[in-house]
Amino acid sequence: MAADFAHAVELVVHCGAGNGRVVVTGMGKSGIIAQKVAATLSSTGSPALFLHPAEAVHGDLGVLMPGDVVIALSASGETEEILRLLVTLKRKGDALISFCCNLQSTLAQASDVALDCSVEREACGLNLAPTASTTAMLALGDALAIAVSLRKGFRAEDFAELHPGGKLGKQLARVRNLMHTREDVPVVAPHTPMTDVIYEMSSKKLGMTTVQEGGRLRGVISDGDLRRLLEHEGGAALSKTAGEAMNPHPRTIGADELAAKALAILEERKITSLIVVDAEQHVEGVVHLHDLWGVELI
């Protein structure tokens, strides 16, 4: 079983590498599971679609393209609607994987890989209604989808791209989607006098300002930095420049990092803002703690 499962994983990975898709088919209760398997594959980086076997013989077979891998679900392996498709499935697709409870069935014997989802008996008291067998199919389909995603190196960032809506989308939002940009970013130069620094900090309302030179980050002055400077220097603090008062080693983050990572850094360091920079330290924006609190990251 382990070798067959590994072979099935490689077939799905191979079809994706060749721009093929996974076409999942099943009838009745198995068809419902097939739809879930297709959805899980698609959401974890393997383009997949569900093909209804009864509709397939009335034109829907047109969705099947050379290079596609077909996964057919049938507890008995003798589902009439699927068997009618076998010749076409084998001719048009690159490979046929089946989930069956009977490895001696017509479907299993015709498959390139037949995965065993047999159960001792159905949960139904009459041992008739597909219950335990469809649960086994569901678990097998999820296992296949996850194994393929791991084999492909599917990352949290990739998952985020495919789940922009709902709670998952919020949890996986990227910094660039939440950061302040352009005119909303407070900016002063190293030679800017403190009176102008305070004005910039107040007008942009982020409790800080970046210190930039030629678009590159040189440092940061926060409300806390300003308060500590006034405590130590008194009125003389106002005679300093931004370059003299700044923190020259501020915490930064990349725009493509997950917002959850930004929140973790802010809470760990007990700061309210992170400067978003590119590889050459050009400032792209500022992400503020309050912006992250407004998103369901936890």
Residue frames relative to the residue before (quaternion, step in Angstrom):
aa qw qx qy qz dx dy dz
M 1.0000 0.0000 0.0000 0.0000 0.00 0.00 0.00
A 0.6506 0.5267 -0.3249 0.4402 3.60 0.96 -0.89
A 0.6622 0.4984 -0.3105 0.4655 3.58 0.96 -0.85
D 0.6453 0.5150 -0.3185 0.4659 3.58 1.01 -0.83
F 0.6441 0.5173 -0.3227 0.4620 3.59 0.99 -0.83
A 0.6494 0.5099 -0.3143 0.4684 3.59 0.94 -0.89
H 0.6330 0.5228 -0.3288 0.4667 3.60 1.04 -0.76
A 0.6408 0.5205 -0.3223 0.4632 3.58 0.99 -0.84
V 0.6246 0.5349 -0.3335 0.4611 3.58 1.00 -0.81
E 0.6772 0.4945 -0.2976 0.4564 3.58 0.87 -0.94
L 0.6244 0.5365 -0.3455 0.4504 3.60 1.01 -0.73
V 0.6746 0.4820 -0.2965 0.4739 3.60 0.94 -0.87
V 0.6397 0.5140 -0.3249 0.4701 3.59 0.96 -0.83
H 0.6614 0.5234 -0.3047 0.4424 3.57 0.93 -0.92
C 0.6578 0.5044 -0.3269 0.4539 3.59 0.93 -0.82
G 0.6397 0.5236 -0.3236 0.4603 3.59 1.07 -0.72
A 0.6385 0.5294 -0.3248 0.4544 3.56 1.05 -0.78
G 0.7328 0.3907 -0.2254 0.5095 3.58 1.17 -0.59
N 0.5558 -0.6351 0.3597 0.3979 3.57 1.28 0.47
G 0.4255 0.6672 -0.4942 0.3600 3.58 1.15 0.53
R 0.3413 -0.7198 0.5647 0.2155 3.54 -1.34 0.21
V 0.4257 -0.6410 0.5558 0.3147 3.51 -1.34 0.09
V 0.1265 -0.7756 0.6170 0.0427 3.56 -0.77 1.08
V 0.1098 -0.8137 0.5707 0.0159 3.57 -0.55 1.19
T 0.0122 -0.8164 0.5762 -0.0375 3.57 -0.83 0.99
G 0.1785 0.7611 -0.6094 0.1320 3.53 -1.17 0.61
M 0.3277 -0.7524 0.5468 0.1660 3.55 -1.18 0.60
G 0.8253 0.1998 -0.1494 0.5066 3.58 -1.10 0.69
K 0.8272 -0.1099 0.1059 0.5408 3.58 -0.94 -0.92
S 0.6206 0.5337 -0.3403 0.4629 3.58 1.07 -0.70
G 0.6115 0.5563 -0.3417 0.4471 3.58 1.14 -0.63
I 0.6211 0.5264 -0.3391 0.4713 3.56 1.07 -0.73
I 0.6466 0.4958 -0.3108 0.4895 3.58 1.00 -0.83
A 0.6211 0.5545 -0.3391 0.4379 3.59 1.01 -0.79
Q 0.6312 0.5241 -0.3324 0.4653 3.58 1.02 -0.78
K 0.6508 0.5046 -0.3141 0.4724 3.60 0.99 -0.82
V 0.6386 0.5236 -0.3298 0.4574 3.59 0.95 -0.83
A 0.6510 0.5100 -0.3122 0.4676 3.59 0.95 -0.88
A 0.6584 0.5095 -0.3087 0.4600 3.58 0.97 -0.86
T 0.6611 0.5006 -0.3134 0.4627 3.61 0.95 -0.82
L 0.6285 0.5253 -0.3348 0.4657 3.58 0.98 -0.79
S 0.6742 0.5026 -0.3018 0.4491 3.59 0.85 -0.96
S 0.7150 0.4637 -0.2682 0.4492 3.59 0.91 -0.89
T 0.7189 0.3821 -0.2545 0.5219 3.59 1.25 -0.18
G 0.7404 -0.4980 0.2117 0.3987 3.54 1.10 0.75
S 0.6557 0.4513 -0.3323 0.5059 3.61 1.21 0.27
P 0.3526 -0.7633 0.4931 0.2232 3.63 -0.15 1.22
A 0.0925 0.8027 -0.5752 0.1274 3.56 -0.69 1.12
L 0.0623 -0.7795 0.6215 0.0478 3.54 -1.24 0.46
F 0.4299 -0.6839 0.5316 0.2545 3.53 -1.28 0.50
L 0.1221 -0.7747 0.6182 0.0521 3.56 -0.96 0.93
H 0.3011 -0.7488 0.5624 0.1800 3.58 -0.61 1.15
P 0.4327 -0.7458 0.4306 0.2669 3.62 -0.53 1.09
A 0.6438 0.5120 -0.3391 0.4564 3.60 1.05 -0.62
E 0.6788 0.4643 -0.2868 0.4914 3.58 1.03 -0.78
A 0.5493 0.6480 -0.3910 0.3543 3.58 1.14 -0.59
V 0.7094 0.4541 -0.2699 0.4665 3.59 0.95 -0.85
H 0.6752 0.4336 -0.2984 0.5167 3.57 1.28 0.04
G 0.8129 -0.2930 0.1081 0.4916 3.57 1.07 0.75
D 0.6117 0.5927 -0.3657 0.3751 3.59 1.10 -0.55
L 0.4697 0.6614 -0.4486 0.3751 3.60 1.24 -0.10
G 0.5165 0.6637 -0.3999 0.3644 3.57 1.25 -0.32
V 0.5961 0.5686 -0.3778 0.4227 3.60 1.18 -0.36
L 0.6177 0.5656 -0.3483 0.4210 3.59 1.18 -0.49
M 0.0845 -0.8140 0.5746 -0.0114 3.53 -0.73 1.15
P 0.6105 -0.5248 0.4219 0.4169 3.60 -1.17 0.43
G 0.7351 0.3774 -0.2939 0.4804 3.56 -0.89 0.92
D 0.5653 0.5908 -0.3900 0.4235 3.57 1.25 -0.29
V 0.2717 -0.7033 0.6256 0.2004 3.55 -1.26 0.51
V 0.2293 -0.7733 0.5797 0.1155 3.56 -0.91 0.95
I 0.1083 -0.7452 0.6543 0.0695 3.54 -1.05 0.88
A 0.0879 -0.8117 0.5774 0.0027 3.57 -0.58 1.19
L 0.1713 -0.7921 0.5820 0.0677 3.57 -0.82 1.05
S 0.2502 0.7365 -0.5980 0.1931 3.56 -0.80 1.07
A 0.4076 -0.7308 0.4886 0.2470 3.57 -0.53 1.16
S 0.7348 0.4108 -0.2340 0.4864 3.58 0.85 -0.92
G 0.3275 -0.7403 0.5133 0.2851 3.55 1.08 -0.72
E 0.6821 0.4475 -0.2754 0.5085 3.56 1.31 0.17
T 0.2735 0.7808 -0.5192 0.2142 3.61 1.20 0.41
E 0.4747 -0.7299 0.4137 0.2660 3.55 -0.50 1.23
E 0.6688 0.5208 -0.3121 0.4290 3.59 0.87 -0.96
I 0.6764 0.4703 -0.2967 0.4829 3.60 1.05 -0.69
L 0.6373 0.5344 -0.3381 0.4404 3.60 0.95 -0.81
R 0.6114 0.5554 -0.3507 0.4414 3.60 1.09 -0.64
L 0.6961 0.4768 -0.2650 0.4668 3.56 1.20 -0.52
L 0.4415 0.7563 -0.4327 0.2144 3.58 1.21 -0.42
V 0.6675 0.5103 -0.3187 0.4388 3.59 0.79 -0.97
T 0.6904 0.4706 -0.2793 0.4730 3.56 0.89 -0.94
L 0.6374 0.5336 -0.3292 0.4480 3.59 0.97 -0.84
K 0.6853 0.4741 -0.2816 0.4757 3.56 0.93 -0.87
R 0.6737 0.5087 -0.2981 0.4454 3.57 1.07 -0.73
K 0.7746 0.3811 -0.1873 0.4687 3.57 0.88 -0.94
G 0.7291 0.4123 -0.2492 0.4860 3.59 1.02 -0.68
D 0.5613 -0.6092 0.4432 0.3426 3.56 -1.22 0.41
A 0.8074 -0.0205 0.0576 0.5868 3.58 1.05 -0.72
L 0.2170 -0.7522 0.6092 0.1265 3.53 -1.27 0.54
I 0.0773 -0.7696 0.6338 0.0054 3.53 -0.78 1.15
S 0.0852 -0.8104 0.5774 0.0505 3.60 -0.86 0.85
F 0.2394 -0.6915 0.6589 0.1744 3.52 -1.31 0.58
C 0.1293 0.8149 -0.5468 0.1423 3.59 -0.37 1.20
C 0.3922 -0.6790 0.5611 0.2652 3.55 -1.28 0.43
N 0.7418 0.3020 -0.1804 0.5710 3.57 1.28 -0.25
L 0.2311 -0.8198 0.5127 0.1079 3.55 -0.21 1.29
Q 0.6269 0.4983 -0.3491 0.4866 3.60 1.28 -0.01
S 0.4589 0.7072 -0.4346 0.3169 3.59 1.28 0.03
T 0.6891 -0.4754 0.3548 0.4164 3.55 -1.32 0.29
L 0.6714 0.4994 -0.3026 0.4563 3.58 0.89 -0.93
A 0.6705 0.5030 -0.3073 0.4506 3.59 0.84 -0.95
Q 0.6783 0.4997 -0.2928 0.4522 3.57 0.92 -0.90
A 0.6875 0.4743 -0.2795 0.4735 3.60 1.12 -0.61
S 0.5952 0.6157 -0.3440 0.3851 3.59 1.24 -0.34
D 0.5179 -0.6005 0.5047 0.3413 3.54 -1.23 0.50
V 0.7651 0.0187 -0.0120 0.6435 3.54 1.17 -0.73
A 0.0880 -0.7790 0.6195 0.0413 3.57 -0.85 0.99
L 0.1634 -0.7991 0.5752 0.0630 3.58 -0.59 1.17
D 0.3900 -0.7575 0.4902 0.1838 3.53 -0.78 1.12
C 0.0217 0.7885 -0.6141 0.0279 3.58 -0.73 1.07
S 0.2468 0.8028 -0.5072 0.1934 3.57 1.13 0.64
V 0.1603 -0.7619 0.6232 0.0737 3.55 -1.22 0.67
E 0.6303 -0.5499 0.3830 0.3920 3.56 -1.19 0.49
R 0.7503 -0.1961 0.1310 0.6176 3.56 1.05 -0.80
E 0.5666 -0.5765 0.4584 0.3695 3.55 -1.26 0.37
A 0.5709 -0.5934 0.4390 0.3594 3.57 -1.20 0.50
C 0.5184 0.6367 -0.4023 0.4051 3.56 1.24 -0.42
G 0.5427 -0.6515 0.4253 0.3164 3.57 -0.92 0.91
L 0.6917 0.4510 -0.2665 0.4971 3.58 1.16 -0.56
N 0.3625 -0.7454 0.4687 0.3054 3.57 1.36 -0.15
L 0.5287 0.6410 -0.3859 0.4009 3.55 1.12 0.77
A 0.7092 0.4592 -0.2777 0.4572 3.60 0.75 -1.04
P 0.4701 -0.6707 0.4884 0.3011 3.63 -0.87 0.90
T 0.1404 0.7940 -0.5693 0.1603 3.57 -0.36 1.26
A 0.7605 0.3201 -0.1864 0.5333 3.58 0.42 -1.19
S 0.6515 0.5273 -0.3222 0.4401 3.59 0.99 -0.80
T 0.6744 0.4672 -0.3076 0.4820 3.60 0.96 -0.78
T 0.5970 0.5401 -0.3656 0.4672 3.60 1.13 -0.56
A 0.6397 0.5115 -0.3192 0.4768 3.58 1.03 -0.80
M 0.6304 0.5281 -0.3302 0.4633 3.61 1.03 -0.77
L 0.6465 0.5298 -0.3136 0.4505 3.54 0.99 -0.91
A 0.6671 0.4928 -0.2982 0.4724 3.58 0.91 -0.94
L 0.6543 0.5144 -0.3103 0.4593 3.58 0.98 -0.85
G 0.6559 0.5129 -0.3088 0.4597 3.58 1.00 -0.82
D 0.6477 0.5021 -0.3144 0.4791 3.58 0.99 -0.82
A 0.6456 0.5245 -0.3204 0.4533 3.57 0.97 -0.86
L 0.6477 0.5150 -0.3160 0.4641 3.57 1.00 -0.84
A 0.6606 0.5147 -0.3107 0.4497 3.59 0.91 -0.94
I 0.6877 0.4717 -0.2910 0.4690 3.59 0.89 -0.89
A 0.6341 0.5252 -0.3371 0.4565 3.60 0.97 -0.78
V 0.6445 0.5085 -0.3164 0.4754 3.59 1.02 -0.80
S 0.6570 0.5112 -0.3215 0.4512 3.61 0.93 -0.87
L 0.6449 0.5018 -0.3226 0.4777 3.59 1.02 -0.74
R 0.6419 0.5290 -0.3164 0.4561 3.56 0.99 -0.86
K 0.6947 0.4598 -0.2625 0.4869 3.60 1.10 -0.71
G 0.4414 -0.6910 0.4644 0.3346 3.59 1.22 -0.29
F 0.1960 0.8069 -0.5274 0.1799 3.57 1.13 0.69
R 0.1910 -0.8221 0.5337 0.0532 3.60 -0.74 1.10
A 0.6738 -0.4690 0.3751 0.4304 3.54 -1.30 0.22
E 0.6251 0.5425 -0.3377 0.4482 3.58 1.06 -0.73
D 0.6374 0.5122 -0.3213 0.4776 3.58 1.07 -0.75
F 0.6234 0.5383 -0.3279 0.4627 3.56 1.04 -0.81
A 0.6418 0.5388 -0.3175 0.4438 3.55 0.99 -0.87
E 0.6245 0.5517 -0.3365 0.4387 3.59 1.02 -0.79
L 0.7340 0.4305 -0.2224 0.4759 3.57 1.06 -0.78
H 0.7472 0.3364 -0.1904 0.5407 3.59 1.28 -0.17
P 0.0805 0.8538 -0.5116 0.0535 3.62 0.68 1.03
G 0.7325 0.4201 -0.2389 0.4795 3.60 1.17 -0.43
G 0.7704 0.3828 -0.2631 0.4366 3.53 -1.34 0.26
K 0.7774 -0.3559 0.2514 0.4536 3.53 -1.35 -0.19
L 0.6245 0.5368 -0.3441 0.4511 3.58 1.03 -0.77
G 0.6505 0.5260 -0.3192 0.4453 3.56 0.96 -0.87
K 0.6532 0.5060 -0.3141 0.4676 3.55 1.02 -0.78
Q 0.6609 0.5111 -0.3109 0.4531 3.56 0.95 -0.88
L 0.7660 0.3545 -0.1773 0.5061 3.57 1.07 -0.72
A 0.3002 0.7632 -0.5142 0.2509 3.58 1.22 0.41
R 0.3733 -0.7208 0.5402 0.2221 3.54 -1.14 0.63
V 0.6794 -0.5063 0.3537 0.3962 3.50 -1.27 0.50
R 0.6515 0.5447 -0.3349 0.4083 3.60 0.89 -0.86
N 0.6418 0.5322 -0.3261 0.4456 3.60 1.17 -0.49
L 0.7650 0.3697 -0.1767 0.4968 3.59 1.20 -0.44
M 0.5835 0.6307 -0.3722 0.3510 3.59 1.17 -0.38
H 0.4758 -0.6086 0.5520 0.3140 3.53 -1.35 0.41
T 0.0785 -0.8220 0.5641 0.0004 3.58 -0.90 0.91
R 0.8326 0.2828 -0.1886 0.4373 3.51 -1.45 0.05
E 0.8589 -0.0597 0.0474 0.5064 3.60 -0.79 -1.03
D 0.6072 0.5750 -0.3570 0.4163 3.59 1.21 -0.34
V 0.6060 0.5482 -0.3572 0.4523 3.57 1.24 -0.24
P 0.3587 -0.7303 0.5321 0.2342 3.63 -0.69 1.00
V 0.0058 -0.8113 0.5808 -0.0663 3.56 -0.83 1.05
V 0.0732 0.7454 -0.6620 0.0298 3.56 -1.07 0.85
A 0.4522 -0.6586 0.5264 0.2910 3.55 -1.29 0.33
P 0.6734 -0.5053 0.3375 0.4211 3.63 -1.17 0.37
H 0.7200 0.4443 -0.2570 0.4670 3.60 1.05 -0.67
T 0.4322 0.7189 -0.4545 0.2996 3.62 1.26 -0.05
P 0.4271 -0.7025 0.4985 0.2750 3.66 -0.81 0.92
M 0.6485 -0.5776 0.3414 0.3595 3.56 -1.15 0.68
T 0.5929 0.5668 -0.3834 0.4245 3.59 1.04 -0.59
D 0.6793 0.4601 -0.2830 0.4967 3.58 1.03 -0.78
V 0.5781 0.5693 -0.3682 0.4540 3.57 1.15 -0.61
I 0.6691 0.4998 -0.2948 0.4643 3.58 0.89 -0.98
Y 0.6349 0.5247 -0.3317 0.4600 3.59 0.99 -0.77
E 0.6601 0.5054 -0.3086 0.4622 3.61 0.93 -0.88
M 0.6507 0.5142 -0.3133 0.4627 3.57 0.97 -0.84
S 0.6788 0.4947 -0.2876 0.4602 3.57 0.95 -0.86
S 0.6994 0.4945 -0.2832 0.4313 3.58 0.89 -0.90
K 0.7183 0.4301 -0.2577 0.4824 3.62 1.05 -0.67
K 0.2955 -0.8345 0.4372 0.1585 3.59 1.32 -0.15
L 0.4968 0.6333 -0.4557 0.3799 3.57 0.97 0.84
G 0.4886 -0.6907 0.4171 0.3321 3.57 1.29 0.05
M 0.7651 0.2186 -0.1576 0.5848 3.56 1.21 0.45
T 0.1164 -0.7572 0.6242 0.1534 3.52 -1.35 -0.05
T 0.4215 -0.6591 0.5533 0.2860 3.51 -1.18 0.60
V 0.2359 -0.7100 0.6380 0.1823 3.54 -1.26 0.47
Q 0.0168 0.8347 -0.5450 0.0773 3.54 -0.42 1.24
E 0.0820 -0.7530 0.6501 0.0596 3.48 -1.33 0.50
G 0.8271 -0.0242 -0.0351 0.5605 3.56 -0.48 1.20
G 0.6971 -0.4766 0.2676 0.4640 3.56 1.09 0.68
R 0.6306 0.5236 -0.3328 0.4663 3.58 1.27 -0.17
L 0.5131 -0.6588 0.4635 0.2965 3.53 -1.07 0.78
R 0.1246 -0.7866 0.6022 0.0550 3.55 -0.94 0.98
G 0.7797 -0.2146 0.1539 0.5677 3.56 1.13 -0.56
V 0.3247 -0.7185 0.5823 0.1980 3.53 -1.38 -0.08
I 0.1175 -0.7394 0.6550 0.1024 3.54 -1.22 0.61
S 0.1250 -0.7994 0.5859 0.0447 3.57 -0.66 1.12
D 0.6903 -0.4285 0.3639 0.4555 3.55 -1.32 0.10
G 0.6511 0.5223 -0.3109 0.4545 3.55 1.02 -0.82
D 0.6309 0.5249 -0.3307 0.4660 3.58 1.00 -0.80
L 0.6634 0.5092 -0.2979 0.4603 3.55 0.97 -0.93
R 0.6532 0.5163 -0.3155 0.4552 3.60 0.93 -0.85
R 0.6760 0.4845 -0.2982 0.4684 3.58 0.91 -0.89
L 0.6181 0.5425 -0.3391 0.4568 3.58 1.08 -0.71
L 0.6668 0.4899 -0.3008 0.4743 3.60 0.95 -0.87
E 0.6264 0.5364 -0.3427 0.4500 3.60 1.02 -0.71
H 0.7364 0.4287 -0.2305 0.4698 3.58 0.95 -0.86
E 0.7944 0.3384 -0.1449 0.4831 3.54 0.96 -0.94
G 0.3252 -0.7425 0.5208 0.2678 3.57 1.16 -0.46
G 0.8326 -0.1752 0.1527 0.5027 3.55 -1.08 -0.75
A 0.5729 0.6096 -0.3766 0.3978 3.59 1.19 -0.49
A 0.5245 0.6482 -0.4112 0.3683 3.58 1.22 -0.40
L 0.6478 0.5488 -0.3207 0.4198 3.57 1.07 -0.70
S 0.6313 0.5345 -0.3403 0.4472 3.59 1.23 -0.26
K 0.5652 0.6130 -0.3820 0.3987 3.58 1.25 -0.16
T 0.4222 -0.6565 0.5529 0.2915 3.54 -1.33 0.19
A 0.6855 -0.4757 0.3513 0.4248 3.53 -1.30 0.27
G 0.6437 0.5423 -0.3210 0.4342 3.57 1.01 -0.80
E 0.6754 0.4822 -0.2901 0.4766 3.58 1.09 -0.65
A 0.7445 0.4264 -0.2171 0.4655 3.57 1.10 -0.68
M 0.5834 0.6496 -0.3612 0.3275 3.58 1.16 -0.49
N 0.4348 -0.5953 0.5928 0.3243 3.49 -1.43 0.23
P 0.2760 -0.8186 0.4787 0.1568 3.62 -0.36 1.18
H 0.7408 0.3527 -0.2129 0.5306 3.61 1.25 -0.12
P 0.0655 0.8334 -0.5448 0.0662 3.61 0.60 1.11
R 0.5286 -0.5982 0.4890 0.3516 3.55 -1.26 0.38
T 0.0821 -0.7994 0.5952 0.0077 3.56 -0.96 0.94
I 0.1107 -0.7695 0.6246 0.0734 3.52 -1.34 0.21
G 0.4850 -0.6582 0.4923 0.2988 3.58 -1.22 0.47
A 0.6016 -0.6039 0.3921 0.3460 3.57 -1.10 0.66
D 0.7116 0.4566 -0.2599 0.4665 3.60 1.11 -0.60
E 0.4576 0.6553 -0.4712 0.3731 3.60 1.22 0.16
L 0.5702 -0.5863 0.4456 0.3640 3.56 -1.20 0.49
A 0.5594 -0.6127 0.4424 0.3405 3.55 -1.07 0.77
A 0.5891 0.5812 -0.3666 0.4251 3.59 1.10 -0.64
K 0.6303 0.5186 -0.3343 0.4712 3.59 1.06 -0.69
A 0.6265 0.5324 -0.3310 0.4631 3.58 1.01 -0.81
L 0.6556 0.5124 -0.3102 0.4598 3.57 0.94 -0.89
A 0.6411 0.5301 -0.3246 0.4501 3.58 0.97 -0.83
I 0.6540 0.5058 -0.3117 0.4683 3.60 0.98 -0.84
L 0.6616 0.5169 -0.3097 0.4463 3.58 0.89 -0.94
E 0.6991 0.4619 -0.2798 0.4687 3.58 0.89 -0.91
E 0.6412 0.5217 -0.3283 0.4571 3.59 1.02 -0.74
R 0.7491 0.3960 -0.2019 0.4912 3.59 0.93 -0.94
K 0.3260 -0.7681 0.4850 0.2618 3.57 1.32 -0.21
I 0.4690 0.6147 -0.4779 0.4168 3.53 0.87 1.08
T 0.4494 -0.7267 0.4635 0.2347 3.59 -1.21 0.36
S 0.8016 0.2094 -0.1148 0.5481 3.61 1.17 -0.30
L 0.1438 -0.7430 0.6457 0.1022 3.51 -1.26 0.60
I 0.3598 -0.7123 0.5599 0.2230 3.55 -1.02 0.81
V 0.2646 -0.7616 0.5752 0.1385 3.56 -0.86 1.00
V 0.0270 0.8200 -0.5657 0.0829 3.57 -0.57 1.19
D 0.4301 -0.6547 0.5399 0.3081 3.55 -1.28 0.31
A 0.7711 -0.3766 0.2408 0.4534 3.56 -1.29 -0.08
E 0.7287 0.3995 -0.2330 0.5051 3.61 1.15 -0.54
Q 0.5519 -0.6607 0.3535 0.3658 3.55 1.30 0.45
H 0.3559 0.6803 -0.5435 0.3394 3.57 1.10 0.66
V 0.4282 -0.7160 0.4921 0.2486 3.57 -0.89 0.93
E 0.1555 -0.8021 0.5735 0.0594 3.56 -0.81 1.09
G 0.7907 -0.2036 0.1423 0.5595 3.57 1.16 -0.43
V 0.3384 -0.6908 0.5917 0.2414 3.52 -1.39 -0.21
V 0.1384 -0.7692 0.6171 0.0910 3.58 -0.92 0.88
H 0.2057 -0.8140 0.5398 0.0615 3.55 -0.74 1.14
L 0.6384 -0.5640 0.3783 0.3622 3.53 -1.13 0.74
H 0.6611 0.5240 -0.3169 0.4335 3.59 0.91 -0.86
D 0.6136 0.5402 -0.3475 0.4593 3.59 1.10 -0.63
L 0.6797 0.4848 -0.2823 0.4725 3.57 1.03 -0.78
W 0.6151 0.5452 -0.3453 0.4529 3.58 1.07 -0.66
G 0.6569 0.5254 -0.3090 0.4438 3.57 1.14 -0.59
V 0.6690 0.4405 -0.2865 0.5257 3.59 1.32 -0.08
E 0.4668 -0.6885 0.4817 0.2757 3.58 -1.01 0.83
L 0.0404 0.8369 -0.5410 0.0731 3.56 0.25 1.30
I 0.7236 0.3740 -0.2229 0.5357 3.58 1.22 -0.28
